[in-house]
Amino acid sequence: MQGEKSPDAPARASFRATLRAHLPAVLAVLLAALGLRLAFIFVAPRPSSWAGDSRYYVTASNLLAGNGYSWDEAPPYRPSLASVPAYPLFIAAVYAVAGRSNDAVRVAQAALDLMTCLLVAYLSFRFAPPRLKERAALSALALYGLFSWFTMVWTACLLSETLTLFLTALALALCSRAMDRGRWHLWAAAGGACGLAVLTRPDSVLLAAAVLLFLGVRYARRRSASALLPAAGFGLVLALVLAPWTLRNYAVFGVVEPLADEYGCPRRCYFPTGYLHWLRTWLGDETHFAYAFNPAWPPPPGAYHFDPAGLPRDAYDSEEERLRVAGLIERYNRAGELAPDIDAEFRSLAKERVARAPFRFFVALPVYRLASMWLTGFSTSRPTPYLMLLRVFSVVPIHLGALLCFALWGRGQPLGWLLLLVALVRSAFFAFHYAPETRYIVEAYPASIAACGVTAAAAWTYFGDRLRGRKGEPVK
C-alpha cells in the first residue's frame, strides 16, 4: 500500500536518520543518562578510592604550571615515566577551562560518556540485521546509558577509564565504517583512535592487538594488496601517534618505551617480580588485593607491617609451605622492603607451586579470575553477599545477551568477529595477569553492550509481533 514502510525499510536507514526519527526518545535517554552520572558524582557517597590516582592531577597541574611532565609535587620536578600522557592532558585541558576543579573533570567525563553511549548505539546499529537495526541502536543506547552502572561509575573517579571507553568505542566505530566503505584512510583513523587509547591506558594495546589480528586474518584469507593496505594504514598511524611519547622517553630516560613503566615507577627502578609471580599462583580476585600488594609497592622502609596471618588458605598448600611464607614475610618486615634475595625465594616458591599444581595455575585460576572480572561489575573487594548477588544479576543479562548475539548473528558478520576478538584478547591476557582488578575488563563493555543491543532488539521485535498477533493487528 502506498505510504506504508516496506519490511526492510530500516536496512536503508542511516544511523543519523534513526536518531532523527526517534529524537524525543534519544534525548530522553541521554538526559536520564546524564542525570544518573551526575548523581554518582554529586549525590552518591564517594569512597576515598574514587579520588583516583593523584599522579594524574598532579601531573596535569605541573603541565599547566610549566613544570613539565612530572608527578613531583615540589621541585626539582623530575620527569616521570609512571603514566602515559593522554589522561593528564585531558585533566589539564579541563583545568585550563574551568579552573583546577576535580568536579569539573568529573562533569566533563559524564559528558564524554554520553558520546560513548551514542558510539555504542552506532556499533549495535551496524552489527544488527536489517530488520533489527533501529531497535538495536535504541536498545544499546538505553543499556549503556541507563543500566551499565559498571561503566558509568567511573565518571565519578579521577581515573582514565571513561576516556578510554570513549576512545575504544570510537576506534571500533571507525573500524565498522571502514569495513563498509573499504577505504584505507578510515582504517588509518581507527589506528589513530587506538593510539590515543593506548596513550590513555597502556592496556589498550590489547585493543590494537585485536584489530591487527582481525586484519591479519582478513589478509591471510584474501591474500591481496587491497587486504594489506588497511593493516598498513592502521599500523602506521598507530605508530605515528605513539612516536612522540616514545621519542620523549628515549631522550629523557634512554629507553625505548612506547607505554609507561609497568609498575608505576616514575623512573626505571627495581621491582620484586618474583613476589608478583608468587601472587599469580593463588590470587584470583580483589578480596585480598590491597593487603597482598602492599609489600610490592611499599611506602618508606619499615612503614608497613605485613602479617602472614592475613593471607588466605589458598596462599600455601601445606604447613611446611605456610612456615616458609611466614619466614619470608618476617624477613620482609625486618628489612622493610622486598629485597632481591627475598624476591628470589618467592620466585622459587612460585615455581614449585606451578610444578606441583599446573592445572590450578593454567586452568582453574584463570577461569576463576575471568569469572570474578566479568561477573561482578567493577570490584570484588569485600562486598556483602547480597551486594555481590545484586552485581552479578545486573551484569549477567548483558553478557548472556552478547553471547546470544555472537552465536546467532555474529558468525557471518566481520564486525561481530572484531567485537568478539576485542573481548577474547583482553580476557586471555588478564586471565593470567598478576593483578586481577575488575576494572581492567571494563574496556570490553562497549563491544559486549553493542552485541547485547542486537539481542534486545530481537526480543523486542519477537514479543512485539506476538502481541500484535494476539490483537489481530498485522505483524511487521
C-alpha positions, 0 to 999 in steps of 0.5 A: 500500500502506498505510504506504508514502510516496506519490511526492510525499510530500516536496512536503508536507514542511516544511523543519523536518520534513526536518531532523527526519527526517534529524537524525543526518545534519544534525548530522553535517554541521554538526559536520564543518562546524564542525570544518573552520572551526575548523581554518582558524582554529586549525590552518591557517597564517594569512597576515598578510592574514587579520588583516583590516582593523584599522579594524574592531577598532579601531573596535569597541574605541573603541565599547566604550571610549566613544570613539565611532565612530572608527578613531583609535587615540589621541585626539582620536578623530575620527569616521570615515566609512571603514566602515559600522557593522554589522561593528564592532558585531558585533566589539564585541558579541563583545568585550563577551562574551568579552573583546577576543579576535580568536579569539573573533570568529573562533569566533563567525563559524564559528558564524554560518556554520553558520546560513548553511549551514542558510539555504542548505539552506532556499533549495535546499529551496524552489527544488527540485521536489517530488520533489527537495526533501529531497535538495536541502536535504541536498545544499546543506547538505553543499556549503556546509558541507563543500566551499565552502572559498571561503566558509568561509575567511573565518571565519578573517579579521577581515573582514565577509564571513561576516556578510554571507553570513549576512545575504544568505542570510537576506534571500533566505530571507525573500524565498522565504517571502514569495513563498509566503505573499504577505504584505507584512510578510515582504517588509518583513523581507527589506528589513530583512535587506538593510539590515543587509547593506548596513550590513555591506558597502556592496556589498550594495546590489547585493543590494537592487538585485536584489530591487527589480528582481525586484519591479519586474518582478513589478509591471510584469507584474501591474500591481496594488496587491497587486504594489506593496505588497511593493516598498513594504514592502521599500523602506521598511524598507530605508530605515528601517534605513539612516536612522540611519547616514545621519542620523549622517553628515549631522550629523557630516560634512554629507553625505548618505551612506547607505554609507561613503566609497568609498575608505576615507577616514575623512573626505571627502578627495581621491582620484586617480580618474583613476589608478583609471580608468587601472587599469580599462583593463588590470587584470583580476585580483589578480596585480598588485593590491597593487603597482598600488594602492599609489600610490592609497592611499599611506602618508606622502609619499615612503614608497613607491617605485613602479617602472614596471618592475613593471607588466605588458605589458598596462599600455601598448600601445606604447613611446611609451605605456610612456615616458609611464607611466614619466614619470608614475610618476617624477613620482609618486615625486618628489612622493610622492603622486598629485597632481591634475595627475598624476591628470589625465594618467592620466585622459587616458591612460585615455581614449585607451586606451578610444578606441583599444581599446573592445572590450578595455575593454567586452568582453574585460576584463570577461569576463576579470575575471568569469572570474578572480572566479568561477573561482578561489575567493577570490584570484588573487594569485600562486598556483602553477599547480597551486594555481590548477588545484586552485581552479578544479576545486573551484569549477567543479562548483558553478557548472556545477551552478547553471547546470544548475539555472537552465536546467532548473528555474529558468525557471518558478520566481520564486525561481530568477529572484531567485537568478539576478538576485542573481548577474547584478547583482553580476557586471555591476557588478564586471565593470567595477569598478576593483578586481577582488578575488575576494572581492567575488563571494563574496556570490553563493555562497549563491544559486549553492550553493542552485541547485547543491543542486537539481542534486545532488539530481537526480543523486542521485535519477537514479543512485539509481533506476538502481541500484535498477533494476539490483537489481530493487528498485522505483524511487521 
